[in-house]
Amino acid sequence: MCAEESEKEAVLQVPAPFGYERATSVEHALMLLAELGPEARLLAGGHSLLPMMKLRLAAPSHVIDIDPLADELGYVEAQGDEVRIGALARHRALLESELLAEWLAIFTDAERVIADPVVRNRGTIGGALCQADPSEDLSAVCAAVGASMVIRGGGGAERVVGMRDFHRRPYETAVGPAEMLVEVRVPLRPGAGSAYEKLDRRVGDWAVVAAGAAVEIADGAIARAGVALAAAGAEITSAEAEAALAGAPPADETFARAGKLAARACSPVTDQRGSAEFKRHVVGVLVERALRRASARALHEQEVLA
């Protein structure tokens, strides 16, 4: 490599110049977003935004550091018939939450295979969801369990958006220029179970493909089901698989059919992690496994891990 090429590569690993502000409250962060304009970006854990800035894939005019708000927005708690998760709850907090492990084990499953301890100690659920990377695990998790996103704007105005509407397309969400994701709400339903399955090339890597499933079982049948995918195309959820599960018995034949429908409907791309054909096959396998484990949890049966 010549000196000029080496110098160019080194330059591309350094972010473009940007201004820095440190928020002291949610209201302060929203005020800064309004003042600094649409080119300003919020910085939570930094594990999504900073790598993109180093590669010049993102070049915000200003970065607003919201890490000081971790105490305010770092909670995981039950309120009534739902679990509420602050947008700055760190991956480690989700992994270690007894509440999630008992009632929404899909979060525990996913957090066990997200990155490494360094990332889990700093990265946040809000940062991950707002990045909207098609290979990101928690977007699939939240879509499978029917989570809702609480978005706050100026003057304290809040709106609640379903996860399936929150994720508009890769790297784009429903959060507006002067708005901020502040909370994730996940319904707690009787007779429910959930699970997450992921294939990666090495521990903590981005998914080759991954699948999340959530089911609600009543009177021996699946009353409600959510199936969501990561790294399998632009669409997170698998509507055909979900429709096939509704009203069906929680049996291996049902799970296999849903897996085939999810595999047929997804649109993975061929890349260094595998061919589209291979990924489509794996989607079917993982959806079937996730549904089997989710149903076992809903029925309080011994889990089948393969």
N, C-alpha and C positions, 0 to 999 in steps of 0.2 A: 504494500500500500504506500503510495507516495505521500509526501509531507502535506500537500494540499488536501488530499482526501482525508488524511488523519485529522487535520485541523477542522475540516468541515464536520466530520463525525463528532468530534469533541464539542463543537459549538452546538450541535443539535441536541446534546444531552443537558443543556443549560436552559432554564426557562427564559422567556422574553421578559423584559423589565415590567414590573407591576407594583402597584401601591399596596400597602398593608394596613389593615385596620383590625382592632381587637374589640369584639363586642362584649358588653358587660351584662346584657339581658336580651331576651327575645325581642322586646320592643326596640332596643338599640340596634340590633342586627337588622330588623326590618327598616328602620329609619335610614341606616347606612345603605341598604340596598336601593331604597327610593332615591337617595341623594346621589349615589354613584352611578346609577343607571344599569341597563341590562347587561353590560359587559363585566360587571362585578360578579364574583362567585363566592359562595360560602365554603369555608374550609372546616371540616369536622376532624376525622382522623387523618385525612390526607392520603390514604393509601390508594384512592382512585384518582383524585385530581392531580396530585403532584407528579406521578409518572407521566401523565398526559401532558402536563406543562413542560416537563423536561424534554419530551419528544416534540414539542411545539404543536401537538395535536389540540391543545387548548392554550389560549393566550389571553386570560382575563386581564382587564385593565386594573382591577383591584381584587385582592383576596381579603375576605372578612373572616377572621378567625373566630369560630364559635365554640372552641374547646372550653372556654371558661363557663359555658352554659351546661356542662356535663352534669353538675349536681341538680340543676333544674329539670333537665330533660333526659336523665339517665336511669329512669325507673322501669321496673317490670312488676306490675301489680294487677290483682283482680279487682274489678269493680262491677258488682251485679253479675250479669250474665256474659261478661266479656273480660278479656285480658287486655290491658293497656300498656303499651311499650313506648317509652319516650324515644324520640328520634335520635338522641345521643347515647342510647344504651349501647354499650360496647359488645362486640362479639363474645368476649369472655363472660360478660354478665348473662347473656342469653344461654351460653353453654352451661353455666353453673346454676341456672335458675331451677329450683325444685318445682316451682309452679309450672313452668313450661314442660319440664320432664314428665310431670304427672298428667297434665291435661292436653298439651300440644307438643308431643314428643317429636314431631317433624322438625321443630326448631333445634332440638338437641341433636337429632340425626345430622342435620345440615351443618351445624356449627362444629361438629367433630371433624368434618372434612373440608372446612374452609381454611385455606392458607396455613399459617403456622402461628405459634404463640405470639410472636412479635406483632403480626398483623391483628390477631384477635385481641390483644391487649389495647390496641389503639383504634382500630376500625370500628365504625358505628353502623347500626342498622339503617339510619337515615341516609348516611353517605352512600351506602351500598345501593339502596333503592333509588336514590336520585341520580345515580350514575346510569342506571337503566341499561347496563351491559347485558346483551343477550345470553352471556355465559354465566351471569351472576346467580348465585344460589338462592339468596333470600327473596328475590322477586318471584321465583317459582314457588317457594314455600308460602309466601303471602297470598299468591293467587290460588293455590290449592285449598287453603283454609278459608278463603273468602274474606280476607282482611280488608279493612277500610283505612284510608289515609286521611289524617286531619291536617289541613293546610291553613296556615294563618297568614293574614295580610295586614295592611295598615289599619290602625284603629282597633285592633283586636278582633277584627272580623274573621270568622272561621268557616270553612266549608269542608264537608266530608265526601271523599271520592272513593269509590270501590277500586280495589287493586287492578281490576281488569280495565278500568278507564284511566287509572293513574298512569299506567305504562302505555304510552301512545304509540311509540315505535322505538327501535334501538336508539339509546342515548337521548331520548326525549320523554319528559313526563308532563303531567298536568300542572305542575308547579309554575306559577307565573313569575315574571321578572322581579317583582317586589314582594314575593311570597316565600314562605318557608314551611317545609314539612316539620310538624312538631310532635306528632303522635301516630302510632299504629294501633288499631283496635281489631282484636280478633274475637269472634263470637265463640262462646262456650256452649256446646250443644250436648244434650244427653245421648248416650249410645254412640258417641263419636270416637274415632281413632284416626291417626295420621302417621305417615312415614315418608322418608326421603331416601332415595337410592342414587348413587353417583358413580360413574366410571371416570377415573382420571389416570393419567400416565404415571404420575408419582404423587406421593402424599402431599396434599395441600395445593395441588396444581388446579388450574382452571379445568372445568369439566370437559371431557370428550363429549358426553351428553349426561344429563341427569333428569330424574323424574321425581315429582312429589305427588302424593295422593292423600286425600282426606275423605272419609266416608262417615255417614250417619246411618246406623242400622236400627230398624224398628220392626217388630213383628216378623222377624226372620227375613227381611228384605232390606235392600239398600234404599233408604229414603232420600238421601242426598249424597252427591259425590263431587269431588273436585280433583281434576288431574291437570298438572302443569309441568312444563318441560323447561330445561335450561340447555343452551347451546344446540338447539334443534330447529332454529329458524326464528323468524320475527314474531310469530304467534306464541305466546306463553302457554295459554290453556289449550286443551284438546276437547272441543265441544262435542265431537262425535263420540268419543270415549265416555264422556260424562253422561250423555243422553242414553247410551247403551247400558250404563250401570243403574240408572234410576229404575227402581221397582224390581230389579233382578236379585236373585239370591246371592249371598256372599260366598260363592263357590269358585273353584279353580277354573271351571269352564267360563264363567263370567269374566274373571280377571284376564284370562287368555284372549278372549274376544276384545275386551277393552284395549289390551296391549296391542293387538293387531290393528285396531282402528287408529290408535294414537300414532303408531309407526307409519301407517299409510298416509295420514294427514299432515305429518310434520315435514319440514323442508330444510334439512341440514345441508351444509356445504362441504365439499371436499377440501381438506386442508392438511396441515402437517400432523394433525391428531387422528386422521382417518378419512376414509372415503365416505361419501354421502350414503352409499348403500350399507356400509358397515354401521354407521351411526343410526340409520333407520332401524336396522335389526336390533341394535342395543336398546333403542327407545322402547321397543316392544317388550323386551326382556325386563327392563327396569320398571316399566309401568306395572307389569304383572307382579313383580316382586313387591313393589311399594304398596299396591292394593292388597296383597295377601297379608303383609305385615300390619297395615292400617286396620284391616278388618279383624285381625287377631287381637289387636289392642282394643278395638271397640267392643269385642266380645269377651275381653279379659282372658283370652286363651294364650297358651305358650306360643311365642313368636316363631315363625319359620324364617330362618335367616338366609336361605338359598332358594 
